Amino acid sequence: MRIKRLIRIVVSILPLVIILGLLYVALYIKPQPEEAKTNPYPIVKRDRFYGVVAPTPTTVWAVGSHGKIVRSDDAGKSWVVQATPVEEHLQDIAAWDDKQACAVGNEGVVLVTRDGGKSWTQVKTPLDEVVKVETAGGLTLELGVSAGMGGDKEKEPVSQVPKKLMAVKTFPDGSAWAVGEMGAVLSSKDFGLTWERRMKKEDVAWNSCAFIEKKGWIVGEAGRIVKTDDGGQTWTAVKSPVKSSLMGVDFRDKEHGVAVGLQGVVLVTEDGGKNWVQAPNATIEHLFYVTWDGAEWVAVGDKGVMVKGDPPGANWNGKRMTDLDTSWYTKVRKMGDRYYLSGARLAVLEKGDIKFFDKKL
């Protein structure tokens, strides 16, 4: 009897319990919106991009710190991060078209893609050659091997061999050139898949190169300049009017070229690089890159400075691209009316207005 009575009591108060429970939920428990699952923005302010290239009006690649590569297929409106097999800083990128490209960087890293960056592959170069040597004490040392064109091979502990590649240039016939530390001058004839050394190792950092057919020019630290007239078979040192490092070089034809460097240095040649003269400074800021854009010379560098020169290279003027930015820029590439910039920030300059692609974290 007691059990039946207890059941009747429970059944009688159950509706009241349910009503009170629902009332509590309605008054005190607020629904929480489910957080939208979003991917992080591909470019943020902590990123550093050292190289940029625009092989088509809509395609843009940029490479930079910790092996990061981003690509846009809509002229910078949106970007995607492309996976790479390395974490070393990438210093430069060049492209044969919107499918095939090559990136180079620290520790002699060379990456190539043949599918628009869906996959990047690290390829070996002469800078990667290592031999193992047994010491008298039974220790095994790994030595980096460096050899010039026909020169004797030299061996040094791997950790002591500077191997940073600073710049890469590609050409329509599938060839490419890359330059960097310890006199590294490499060339490829098969879209970057294999490389050979084209200059004997020496204690100099080459920062930039330019080639037109079989003629080529390389600039580097301490004002060093070398030139070739036979496609890199032989190289000739050229007298430079400065001792400060030269960071960029470009030619608009086989005779007329410009090199730029630290402290706003601008050098001009009118005889294929045999002789160079220093132009009046348009800025005191470091200049890191120069390009001929089809109408004038354009150089970029520290403190957001852009310097422009007329075709002969006689008249130069420089100013900051915007008073709101004092970032350093390492590369500038023109595509149509746009100048894509890489450096402390990734940006585009169009009709005098600069737009930054990064977002704050």
Contacts in CASP RR format, 6 or more apart in sequence:
PFRMAT RR
TARGET T0000
AUTHOR 0000-0000-0000
METHOD contacts of the structure
MODEL  1
MRIKRLIRIVVSILPLVIILGLLYVALYIKPQPEEAKTNPYPIVKRDRFY
GVVAPTPTTVWAVGSHGKIVRSDDAGKSWVVQATPVEEHLQDIAAWDDKQ
ACAVGNEGVVLVTRDGGKSWTQVKTPLDEVVKVETAGGLTLELGVSAGMG
GDKEKEPVSQVPKKLMAVKTFPDGSAWAVGEMGAVLSSKDFGLTWERRMK
KEDVAWNSCAFIEKKGWIVGEAGRIVKTDDGGQTWTAVKSPVKSSLMGVD
FRDKEHGVAVGLQGVVLVTEDGGKNWVQAPNATIEHLFYVTWDGAEWVAV
GDKGVMVKGDPPGANWNGKRMTDLDTSWYTKVRKMGDRYYLSGARLAVLE
KGDIKFFDKKL
41 359 0 8 1.000
42 70 0 8 1.000
42 79 0 8 1.000
42 80 0 8 1.000
42 81 0 8 1.000
43 70 0 8 1.000
43 79 0 8 1.000
43 346 0 8 1.000
43 357 0 8 1.000
43 358 0 8 1.000
43 359 0 8 1.000
44 358 0 8 1.000
44 359 0 8 1.000
44 360 0 8 1.000
44 361 0 8 1.000
45 345 0 8 1.000
45 358 0 8 1.000
45 359 0 8 1.000
45 360 0 8 1.000
45 361 0 8 1.000
46 361 0 8 1.000
47 64 0 8 1.000
47 65 0 8 1.000
47 68 0 8 1.000
47 346 0 8 1.000
47 358 0 8 1.000
48 64 0 8 1.000
48 65 0 8 1.000
48 89 0 8 1.000
48 343 0 8 1.000
48 344 0 8 1.000
49 62 0 8 1.000
49 63 0 8 1.000
49 64 0 8 1.000
49 65 0 8 1.000
49 68 0 8 1.000
49 70 0 8 1.000
49 342 0 8 1.000
49 343 0 8 1.000
49 345 0 8 1.000
49 346 0 8 1.000
50 63 0 8 1.000
50 64 0 8 1.000
50 65 0 8 1.000
50 89 0 8 1.000
50 90 0 8 1.000
50 91 0 8 1.000
50 92 0 8 1.000
50 330 0 8 1.000
50 331 0 8 1.000
50 342 0 8 1.000
50 343 0 8 1.000
51 62 0 8 1.000
51 63 0 8 1.000
51 64 0 8 1.000
51 90 0 8 1.000
51 91 0 8 1.000
51 92 0 8 1.000
51 93 0 8 1.000
51 330 0 8 1.000
51 331 0 8 1.000
51 342 0 8 1.000
51 343 0 8 1.000
52 60 0 8 1.000
52 61 0 8 1.000
52 62 0 8 1.000
52 63 0 8 1.000
52 93 0 8 1.000
52 331 0 8 1.000
52 333 0 8 1.000
52 340 0 8 1.000
52 341 0 8 1.000
52 342 0 8 1.000
52 346 0 8 1.000
53 60 0 8 1.000
53 61 0 8 1.000
53 62 0 8 1.000
53 93 0 8 1.000
53 94 0 8 1.000
53 95 0 8 1.000
53 101 0 8 1.000
53 333 0 8 1.000
53 340 0 8 1.000
54 60 0 8 1.000
54 61 0 8 1.000
54 333 0 8 1.000
54 334 0 8 1.000
54 335 0 8 1.000
54 338 0 8 1.000
54 340 0 8 1.000
55 61 0 8 1.000
55 95 0 8 1.000
55 96 0 8 1.000
55 97 0 8 1.000
55 98 0 8 1.000
55 101 0 8 1.000
56 97 0 8 1.000
56 98 0 8 1.000
56 335 0 8 1.000
57 75 0 8 1.000
57 335 0 8 1.000
57 336 0 8 1.000
58 72 0 8 1.000
58 73 0 8 1.000
58 74 0 8 1.000
58 75 0 8 1.000
59 71 0 8 1.000
59 72 0 8 1.000
59 73 0 8 1.000
59 95 0 8 1.000
59 98 0 8 1.000
60 71 0 8 1.000
60 72 0 8 1.000
60 75 0 8 1.000
60 76 0 8 1.000
60 335 0 8 1.000
60 340 0 8 1.000
61 69 0 8 1.000
61 70 0 8 1.000
61 71 0 8 1.000
61 93 0 8 1.000
61 95 0 8 1.000
61 101 0 8 1.000
62 69 0 8 1.000
62 70 0 8 1.000
62 71 0 8 1.000
62 93 0 8 1.000
62 340 0 8 1.000
62 342 0 8 1.000
62 346 0 8 1.000
63 69 0 8 1.000
63 90 0 8 1.000
63 91 0 8 1.000
63 92 0 8 1.000
63 93 0 8 1.000
63 103 0 8 1.000
64 89 0 8 1.000
64 90 0 8 1.000
64 91 0 8 1.000
64 342 0 8 1.000
65 89 0 8 1.000
65 90 0 8 1.000
66 87 0 8 1.000
66 88 0 8 1.000
66 89 0 8 1.000
67 84 0 8 1.000
67 86 0 8 1.000
67 87 0 8 1.000
67 88 0 8 1.000
67 89 0 8 1.000
67 90 0 8 1.000
68 81 0 8 1.000
68 84 0 8 1.000
68 90 0 8 1.000
69 81 0 8 1.000
69 82 0 8 1.000
69 84 0 8 1.000
69 90 0 8 1.000
69 93 0 8 1.000
69 103 0 8 1.000
69 111 0 8 1.000
69 117 0 8 1.000
69 120 0 8 1.000
70 79 0 8 1.000
70 80 0 8 1.000
70 81 0 8 1.000
70 82 0 8 1.000
70 346 0 8 1.000
71 79 0 8 1.000
71 80 0 8 1.000
71 82 0 8 1.000
71 116 0 8 1.000
71 117 0 8 1.000
72 78 0 8 1.000
72 79 0 8 1.000
72 80 0 8 1.000
75 338 0 8 1.000
76 348 0 8 1.000
76 357 0 8 1.000
79 357 0 8 1.000
82 117 0 8 1.000
82 118 0 8 1.000
82 120 0 8 1.000
83 119 0 8 1.000
83 120 0 8 1.000
84 90 0 8 1.000
84 111 0 8 1.000
84 120 0 8 1.000
85 111 0 8 1.000
85 120 0 8 1.000
85 121 0 8 1.000
85 122 0 8 1.000
86 109 0 8 1.000
86 111 0 8 1.000
86 122 0 8 1.000
88 105 0 8 1.000
88 106 0 8 1.000
88 107 0 8 1.000
88 108 0 8 1.000
88 109 0 8 1.000
89 105 0 8 1.000
89 106 0 8 1.000
90 103 0 8 1.000
90 104 0 8 1.000
90 105 0 8 1.000
90 106 0 8 1.000
90 109 0 8 1.000
90 111 0 8 1.000
91 104 0 8 1.000
91 105 0 8 1.000
91 106 0 8 1.000
91 164 0 8 1.000
91 165 0 8 1.000
91 166 0 8 1.000
91 167 0 8 1.000
92 103 0 8 1.000
92 104 0 8 1.000
92 105 0 8 1.000
92 165 0 8 1.000
92 166 0 8 1.000
92 167 0 8 1.000
92 168 0 8 1.000
92 331 0 8 1.000
93 101 0 8 1.000
93 102 0 8 1.000
93 103 0 8 1.000
93 104 0 8 1.000
93 168 0 8 1.000
94 101 0 8 1.000
94 102 0 8 1.000
94 168 0 8 1.000
94 169 0 8 1.000
94 170 0 8 1.000
94 176 0 8 1.000
95 101 0 8 1.000
95 102 0 8 1.000
95 170 0 8 1.000
96 170 0 8 1.000
96 171 0 8 1.000
96 172 0 8 1.000
96 174 0 8 1.000
96 191 0 8 1.000
98 116 0 8 1.000
99 113 0 8 1.000
99 114 0 8 1.000
99 115 0 8 1.000
99 116 0 8 1.000
100 112 0 8 1.000
100 113 0 8 1.000
100 114 0 8 1.000
100 116 0 8 1.000
100 191 0 8 1.000
101 112 0 8 1.000
101 113 0 8 1.000
101 116 0 8 1.000
101 117 0 8 1.000
101 170 0 8 1.000
102 110 0 8 1.000
102 111 0 8 1.000
102 112 0 8 1.000
102 168 0 8 1.000
102 170 0 8 1.000
102 176 0 8 1.000
102 178 0 8 1.000
102 188 0 8 1.000
102 191 0 8 1.000
102 192 0 8 1.000
103 109 0 8 1.000
103 110 0 8 1.000
103 111 0 8 1.000
103 112 0 8 1.000
103 120 0 8 1.000
103 168 0 8 1.000
104 110 0 8 1.000
104 111 0 8 1.000
104 165 0 8 1.000
104 166 0 8 1.000
104 167 0 8 1.000
104 168 0 8 1.000
104 178 0 8 1.000
105 164 0 8 1.000
105 165 0 8 1.000
105 166 0 8 1.000
106 163 0 8 1.000
106 164 0 8 1.000
106 165 0 8 1.000
107 163 0 8 1.000
107 164 0 8 1.000
108 125 0 8 1.000
108 127 0 8 1.000
108 128 0 8 1.000
108 163 0 8 1.000
108 164 0 8 1.000
108 165 0 8 1.000
108 184 0 8 1.000
109 122 0 8 1.000
109 165 0 8 1.000
110 122 0 8 1.000
110 123 0 8 1.000
110 125 0 8 1.000
110 165 0 8 1.000
110 178 0 8 1.000
110 192 0 8 1.000
110 195 0 8 1.000
111 120 0 8 1.000
111 121 0 8 1.000
111 122 0 8 1.000
111 123 0 8 1.000
112 120 0 8 1.000
112 121 0 8 1.000
112 123 0 8 1.000
112 191 0 8 1.000
112 192 0 8 1.000
112 193 0 8 1.000
113 119 0 8 1.000
113 120 0 8 1.000
113 121 0 8 1.000
114 191 0 8 1.000
123 192 0 8 1.000
123 193 0 8 1.000
123 194 0 8 1.000
123 195 0 8 1.000
124 195 0 8 1.000
125 186 0 8 1.000
125 195 0 8 1.000
126 146 0 8 1.000
126 147 0 8 1.000
126 186 0 8 1.000
126 195 0 8 1.000
126 196 0 8 1.000
126 197 0 8 1.000
127 146 0 8 1.000
127 161 0 8 1.000
127 163 0 8 1.000
127 165 0 8 1.000
127 184 0 8 1.000
127 186 0 8 1.000
129 144 0 8 1.000
129 145 0 8 1.000
129 146 0 8 1.000
130 142 0 8 1.000
130 143 0 8 1.000
130 144 0 8 1.000
130 145 0 8 1.000
130 158 0 8 1.000
131 142 0 8 1.000
131 143 0 8 1.000
131 144 0 8 1.000
131 145 0 8 1.000
131 155 0 8 1.000
132 140 0 8 1.000
132 141 0 8 1.000
132 142 0 8 1.000
132 143 0 8 1.000
133 140 0 8 1.000
133 141 0 8 1.000
133 143 0 8 1.000
133 155 0 8 1.000
134 140 0 8 1.000
135 141 0 8 1.000
141 157 0 8 1.000
142 157 0 8 1.000
142 158 0 8 1.000
143 155 0 8 1.000
143 156 0 8 1.000
143 157 0 8 1.000
143 158 0 8 1.000
144 155 0 8 1.000
144 156 0 8 1.000
144 157 0 8 1.000
144 158 0 8 1.000
144 161 0 8 1.000
145 153 0 8 1.000
145 154 0 8 1.000
145 155 0 8 1.000
146 153 0 8 1.000
146 154 0 8 1.000
146 155 0 8 1.000
146 156 0 8 1.000
146 161 0 8 1.000
146 182 0 8 1.000
146 197 0 8 1.000
146 201 0 8 1.000
147 153 0 8 1.000
147 154 0 8 1.000
147 197 0 8 1.000
147 200 0 8 1.000
147 201 0 8 1.000
148 197 0 8 1.000
148 199 0 8 1.000
148 200 0 8 1.000
148 201 0 8 1.000
149 197 0 8 1.000
149 198 0 8 1.000
149 199 0 8 1.000
149 200 0 8 1.000
149 233 0 8 1.000
151 200 0 8 1.000
154 201 0 8 1.000
161 182 0 8 1.000
162 181 0 8 1.000
162 182 0 8 1.000
162 205 0 8 1.000
163 181 0 8 1.000
163 182 0 8 1.000
163 184 0 8 1.000
164 180 0 8 1.000
164 181 0 8 1.000
164 205 0 8 1.000
165 178 0 8 1.000
165 179 0 8 1.000
165 180 0 8 1.000
165 181 0 8 1.000
165 184 0 8 1.000
165 186 0 8 1.000
166 179 0 8 1.000
166 180 0 8 1.000
166 181 0 8 1.000
166 205 0 8 1.000
166 206 0 8 1.000
166 207 0 8 1.000
166 208 0 8 1.000
167 178 0 8 1.000
167 179 0 8 1.000
167 180 0 8 1.000
167 206 0 8 1.000
167 207 0 8 1.000
167 208 0 8 1.000
167 209 0 8 1.000
167 248 0 8 1.000
168 176 0 8 1.000
168 177 0 8 1.000
168 178 0 8 1.000
169 176 0 8 1.000
169 177 0 8 1.000
169 178 0 8 1.000
169 209 0 8 1.000
169 210 0 8 1.000
169 211 0 8 1.000
170 176 0 8 1.000
171 211 0 8 1.000
174 188 0 8 1.000
174 189 0 8 1.000
174 190 0 8 1.000
174 191 0 8 1.000
174 192 0 8 1.000
175 187 0 8 1.000
175 188 0 8 1.000
175 189 0 8 1.000
176 187 0 8 1.000
176 188 0 8 1.000
176 191 0 8 1.000
176 192 0 8 1.000
177 185 0 8 1.000
177 186 0 8 1.000
177 187 0 8 1.000
177 188 0 8 1.000
177 198 0 8 1.000
177 209 0 8 1.000
177 211 0 8 1.000
178 184 0 8 1.000
178 185 0 8 1.000
178 186 0 8 1.000
178 187 0 8 1.000
178 188 0 8 1.000
178 195 0 8 1.000
179 185 0 8 1.000
179 186 0 8 1.000
179 206 0 8 1.000
179 207 0 8 1.000
179 208 0 8 1.000
179 209 0 8 1.000
179 218 0 8 1.000
180 205 0 8 1.000
180 206 0 8 1.000
180 207 0 8 1.000
181 205 0 8 1.000
181 206 0 8 1.000
182 201 0 8 1.000
182 202 0 8 1.000
182 203 0 8 1.000
182 204 0 8 1.000
182 205 0 8 1.000
183 199 0 8 1.000
183 200 0 8 1.000
183 201 0 8 1.000
183 202 0 8 1.000
183 203 0 8 1.000
183 204 0 8 1.000
183 205 0 8 1.000
183 206 0 8 1.000
184 197 0 8 1.000
184 199 0 8 1.000
184 201 0 8 1.000
184 206 0 8 1.000
185 197 0 8 1.000
185 198 0 8 1.000
185 199 0 8 1.000
185 206 0 8 1.000
185 209 0 8 1.000
185 218 0 8 1.000
185 235 0 8 1.000
186 195 0 8 1.000
186 196 0 8 1.000
186 197 0 8 1.000
186 198 0 8 1.000
187 195 0 8 1.000
187 196 0 8 1.000
187 198 0 8 1.000
187 232 0 8 1.000
188 194 0 8 1.000
188 195 0 8 1.000
188 196 0 8 1.000
198 232 0 8 1.000
199 226 0 8 1.000
199 232 0 8 1.000
199 235 0 8 1.000
204 220 0 8 1.000
204 221 0 8 1.000
204 222 0 8 1.000
204 224 0 8 1.000
205 220 0 8 1.000
205 221 0 8 1.000
205 245 0 8 1.000
206 218 0 8 1.000
206 219 0 8 1.000
206 220 0 8 1.000
206 224 0 8 1.000
207 219 0 8 1.000
207 220 0 8 1.000
207 221 0 8 1.000
207 245 0 8 1.000
207 246 0 8 1.000
207 247 0 8 1.000
207 248 0 8 1.000
208 218 0 8 1.000
208 219 0 8 1.000
208 220 0 8 1.000
208 246 0 8 1.000
208 247 0 8 1.000
208 248 0 8 1.000
208 249 0 8 1.000
208 259 0 8 1.000
208 289 0 8 1.000
209 216 0 8 1.000
209 217 0 8 1.000
209 218 0 8 1.000
209 219 0 8 1.000
209 249 0 8 1.000
210 216 0 8 1.000
210 217 0 8 1.000
210 249 0 8 1.000
210 250 0 8 1.000
210 251 0 8 1.000
210 257 0 8 1.000
211 217 0 8 1.000
211 231 0 8 1.000
212 251 0 8 1.000
212 253 0 8 1.000
212 254 0 8 1.000
213 254 0 8 1.000
214 228 0 8 1.000
214 229 0 8 1.000
214 230 0 8 1.000
214 231 0 8 1.000
214 232 0 8 1.000
215 227 0 8 1.000
215 228 0 8 1.000
215 229 0 8 1.000
215 231 0 8 1.000
215 251 0 8 1.000
215 254 0 8 1.000
215 272 0 8 1.000
216 227 0 8 1.000
216 228 0 8 1.000
216 229 0 8 1.000
216 231 0 8 1.000
216 232 0 8 1.000
217 225 0 8 1.000
217 226 0 8 1.000
217 227 0 8 1.000
217 228 0 8 1.000
217 249 0 8 1.000
217 251 0 8 1.000
217 257 0 8 1.000
217 259 0 8 1.000
217 272 0 8 1.000
217 273 0 8 1.000
218 225 0 8 1.000
218 226 0 8 1.000
218 227 0 8 1.000
218 235 0 8 1.000
218 249 0 8 1.000
219 225 0 8 1.000
219 246 0 8 1.000
219 247 0 8 1.000
219 248 0 8 1.000
219 249 0 8 1.000
219 259 0 8 1.000
220 245 0 8 1.000
220 246 0 8 1.000
220 247 0 8 1.000
221 245 0 8 1.000
221 246 0 8 1.000
222 243 0 8 1.000
222 244 0 8 1.000
222 245 0 8 1.000
223 240 0 8 1.000
223 242 0 8 1.000
223 243 0 8 1.000
223 244 0 8 1.000
223 245 0 8 1.000
223 246 0 8 1.000
224 237 0 8 1.000
224 240 0 8 1.000
224 246 0 8 1.000
225 237 0 8 1.000
225 238 0 8 1.000
225 239 0 8 1.000
225 240 0 8 1.000
225 246 0 8 1.000
225 259 0 8 1.000
225 273 0 8 1.000
225 276 0 8 1.000
226 235 0 8 1.000
226 236 0 8 1.000
226 237 0 8 1.000
226 238 0 8 1.000
227 235 0 8 1.000
227 236 0 8 1.000
227 238 0 8 1.000
227 272 0 8 1.000
227 273 0 8 1.000
227 274 0 8 1.000
228 234 0 8 1.000
228 235 0 8 1.000
228 236 0 8 1.000
238 273 0 8 1.000
238 274 0 8 1.000
238 275 0 8 1.000
238 276 0 8 1.000
239 275 0 8 1.000
239 276 0 8 1.000
240 246 0 8 1.000
240 267 0 8 1.000
240 276 0 8 1.000
241 267 0 8 1.000
241 276 0 8 1.000
241 277 0 8 1.000
241 278 0 8 1.000
242 265 0 8 1.000
242 267 0 8 1.000
242 278 0 8 1.000
244 261 0 8 1.000
244 262 0 8 1.000
244 263 0 8 1.000
244 265 0 8 1.000
245 261 0 8 1.000
245 262 0 8 1.000
246 259 0 8 1.000
246 260 0 8 1.000
246 261 0 8 1.000
246 265 0 8 1.000
246 267 0 8 1.000
247 260 0 8 1.000
247 261 0 8 1.000
247 262 0 8 1.000
247 286 0 8 1.000
247 287 0 8 1.000
247 288 0 8 1.000
247 289 0 8 1.000
248 259 0 8 1.000
248 260 0 8 1.000
248 261 0 8 1.000
248 287 0 8 1.000
248 288 0 8 1.000
248 289 0 8 1.000
248 290 0 8 1.000
249 257 0 8 1.000
249 258 0 8 1.000
249 259 0 8 1.000
249 260 0 8 1.000
249 290 0 8 1.000
250 257 0 8 1.000
250 258 0 8 1.000
250 290 0 8 1.000
250 291 0 8 1.000
250 292 0 8 1.000
250 297 0 8 1.000
251 257 0 8 1.000
251 258 0 8 1.000
251 272 0 8 1.000
251 292 0 8 1.000
252 292 0 8 1.000
252 294 0 8 1.000
252 297 0 8 1.000
252 311 0 8 1.000
254 272 0 8 1.000
255 269 0 8 1.000
255 270 0 8 1.000
255 271 0 8 1.000
255 272 0 8 1.000
256 269 0 8 1.000
256 270 0 8 1.000
256 272 0 8 1.000
256 311 0 8 1.000
256 312 0 8 1.000
257 268 0 8 1.000
257 269 0 8 1.000
257 270 0 8 1.000
257 272 0 8 1.000
257 273 0 8 1.000
257 292 0 8 1.000
258 266 0 8 1.000
258 267 0 8 1.000
258 268 0 8 1.000
258 269 0 8 1.000
258 290 0 8 1.000
258 292 0 8 1.000
258 297 0 8 1.000
258 299 0 8 1.000
258 313 0 8 1.000
259 265 0 8 1.000
259 266 0 8 1.000
259 267 0 8 1.000
259 276 0 8 1.000
259 290 0 8 1.000
260 266 0 8 1.000
260 267 0 8 1.000
260 287 0 8 1.000
260 288 0 8 1.000
260 289 0 8 1.000
260 290 0 8 1.000
260 299 0 8 1.000
260 307 0 8 1.000
261 286 0 8 1.000
261 287 0 8 1.000
261 288 0 8 1.000
262 286 0 8 1.000
262 287 0 8 1.000
263 281 0 8 1.000
263 284 0 8 1.000
263 286 0 8 1.000
264 281 0 8 1.000
264 282 0 8 1.000
264 283 0 8 1.000
264 284 0 8 1.000
264 285 0 8 1.000
264 286 0 8 1.000
264 287 0 8 1.000
264 307 0 8 1.000
265 278 0 8 1.000
265 281 0 8 1.000
265 287 0 8 1.000
266 278 0 8 1.000
266 279 0 8 1.000
266 281 0 8 1.000
266 282 0 8 1.000
266 287 0 8 1.000
266 290 0 8 1.000
266 299 0 8 1.000
266 307 0 8 1.000
266 313 0 8 1.000
266 316 0 8 1.000
267 276 0 8 1.000
267 277 0 8 1.000
267 278 0 8 1.000
267 279 0 8 1.000
268 276 0 8 1.000
268 277 0 8 1.000
268 278 0 8 1.000
268 279 0 8 1.000
268 312 0 8 1.000
268 313 0 8 1.000
268 314 0 8 1.000
269 275 0 8 1.000
269 276 0 8 1.000
269 277 0 8 1.000
270 312 0 8 1.000
279 313 0 8 1.000
279 314 0 8 1.000
279 316 0 8 1.000
280 316 0 8 1.000
281 316 0 8 1.000
282 307 0 8 1.000
282 309 0 8 1.000
282 316 0 8 1.000
282 317 0 8 1.000
282 318 0 8 1.000
283 305 0 8 1.000
283 307 0 8 1.000
283 318 0 8 1.000
285 301 0 8 1.000
285 302 0 8 1.000
285 303 0 8 1.000
285 304 0 8 1.000
285 305 0 8 1.000
286 301 0 8 1.000
286 302 0 8 1.000
286 328 0 8 1.000
287 299 0 8 1.000
287 300 0 8 1.000
287 301 0 8 1.000
287 302 0 8 1.000
287 305 0 8 1.000
287 307 0 8 1.000
288 300 0 8 1.000
288 301 0 8 1.000
288 302 0 8 1.000
288 328 0 8 1.000
288 329 0 8 1.000
288 330 0 8 1.000
288 331 0 8 1.000
289 299 0 8 1.000
289 300 0 8 1.000
289 301 0 8 1.000
289 329 0 8 1.000
289 330 0 8 1.000
289 331 0 8 1.000
289 332 0 8 1.000
290 297 0 8 1.000
290 298 0 8 1.000
290 299 0 8 1.000
291 297 0 8 1.000
291 298 0 8 1.000
291 299 0 8 1.000
291 332 0 8 1.000
291 333 0 8 1.000
291 334 0 8 1.000
292 298 0 8 1.000
293 334 0 8 1.000
293 339 0 8 1.000
294 334 0 8 1.000
295 311 0 8 1.000
296 308 0 8 1.000
296 309 0 8 1.000
296 310 0 8 1.000
296 311 0 8 1.000
297 308 0 8 1.000
297 309 0 8 1.000
297 310 0 8 1.000
297 311 0 8 1.000
297 313 0 8 1.000
297 316 0 8 1.000
298 306 0 8 1.000
298 307 0 8 1.000
298 308 0 8 1.000
298 309 0 8 1.000
298 332 0 8 1.000
298 334 0 8 1.000
298 339 0 8 1.000
299 306 0 8 1.000
299 307 0 8 1.000
299 308 0 8 1.000
299 332 0 8 1.000
300 306 0 8 1.000
300 307 0 8 1.000
300 329 0 8 1.000
300 330 0 8 1.000
300 331 0 8 1.000
300 332 0 8 1.000
300 341 0 8 1.000
301 328 0 8 1.000
301 329 0 8 1.000
301 330 0 8 1.000
302 328 0 8 1.000
303 320 0 8 1.000
303 326 0 8 1.000
303 327 0 8 1.000
303 328 0 8 1.000
304 320 0 8 1.000
304 321 0 8 1.000
304 322 0 8 1.000
304 325 0 8 1.000
304 326 0 8 1.000
304 327 0 8 1.000
304 328 0 8 1.000
304 329 0 8 1.000
305 318 0 8 1.000
305 319 0 8 1.000
305 320 0 8 1.000
305 321 0 8 1.000
306 318 0 8 1.000
306 319 0 8 1.000
306 320 0 8 1.000
306 321 0 8 1.000
306 332 0 8 1.000
306 349 0 8 1.000
307 316 0 8 1.000
307 317 0 8 1.000
307 318 0 8 1.000
308 316 0 8 1.000
308 317 0 8 1.000
308 318 0 8 1.000
309 315 0 8 1.000
309 316 0 8 1.000
309 317 0 8 1.000
310 316 0 8 1.000
320 326 0 8 1.000
321 349 0 8 1.000
321 352 0 8 1.000
321 354 0 8 1.000
322 354 0 8 1.000
325 345 0 8 1.000
325 354 0 8 1.000
325 356 0 8 1.000
327 343 0 8 1.000
327 344 0 8 1.000
327 345 0 8 1.000
328 343 0 8 1.000
328 344 0 8 1.000
329 341 0 8 1.000
329 342 0 8 1.000
329 343 0 8 1.000
329 344 0 8 1.000
329 345 0 8 1.000
329 347 0 8 1.000
330 342 0 8 1.000
330 343 0 8 1.000
331 341 0 8 1.000
331 342 0 8 1.000
331 343 0 8 1.000
332 339 0 8 1.000
332 340 0 8 1.000
332 341 0 8 1.000
333 339 0 8 1.000
333 340 0 8 1.000
334 340 0 8 1.000
337 350 0 8 1.000
337 351 0 8 1.000
338 348 0 8 1.000
338 349 0 8 1.000
338 350 0 8 1.000
339 348 0 8 1.000
339 349 0 8 1.000
339 350 0 8 1.000
340 347 0 8 1.000
340 348 0 8 1.000
341 347 0 8 1.000
341 348 0 8 1.000
341 349 0 8 1.000
341 354 0 8 1.000
345 356 0 8 1.000
345 357 0 8 1.000
345 358 0 8 1.000
346 356 0 8 1.000
346 357 0 8 1.000
346 358 0 8 1.000
347 354 0 8 1.000
347 355 0 8 1.000
347 356 0 8 1.000
347 357 0 8 1.000
348 354 0 8 1.000
348 355 0 8 1.000
348 357 0 8 1.000
349 355 0 8 1.000
END
